[in-house]
Amino acid sequence: MDIMDLGVKLLKGKLGNTGDDDGAIAAALGGVLGSGNGKVDLGSFVEKLKGSGLANVVESWLGDGENAGISADQVRDVVGGDKIKDLAAKLGSDEGSVLDGLKDVLPQMIDKSSSGGKLLASLGGLGGLAKSFLK
């Protein structure tokens, strides 16, 4: 299972979405984790988290220990209120539910895509990164 599949599965579970439109959920999640071109870019997202004063939190996700929590407000600050609003509309949900889902899903996605604090190495280098995220 690749990282986007994991994110879709986790977010569907958090939102109680039992529908089978995984493509729409993946596209919406890609809008949150993307670099503006519709592609998922976890490396840039991690840097954005670090730049928002959440370096210790994101380092816990990248490491092999327990994941530190992130609040719904912190997710909104990092992602942006407009993106959250758009994501909620695309998923037919409310912003609060989307934020609650993302605050649980994002640490798991980043944790599962990293090993020993190295996001890129866990994906098989640049080739693995391209294969995982540029589908």
Secondary structure as GFF3:
##gff-version 3
##sequence-region A 1 135
A	DSSP	alpha_helix	3	15	.	.	.	ID=ss1
A	DSSP	alpha_helix	22	33	.	.	.	ID=ss2
A	DSSP	alpha_helix	42	49	.	.	.	ID=ss3
A	DSSP	pi_helix	50	54	.	.	.	ID=ss4
A	DSSP	alpha_helix	55	62	.	.	.	ID=ss5
A	DSSP	alpha_helix	72	79	.	.	.	ID=ss6
A	DSSP	alpha_helix	81	91	.	.	.	ID=ss7
A	DSSP	alpha_helix	95	112	.	.	.	ID=ss8
A	DSSP	alpha_helix	119	122	.	.	.	ID=ss9
A	DSSP	alpha_helix	125	133	.	.	.	ID=ss10
###
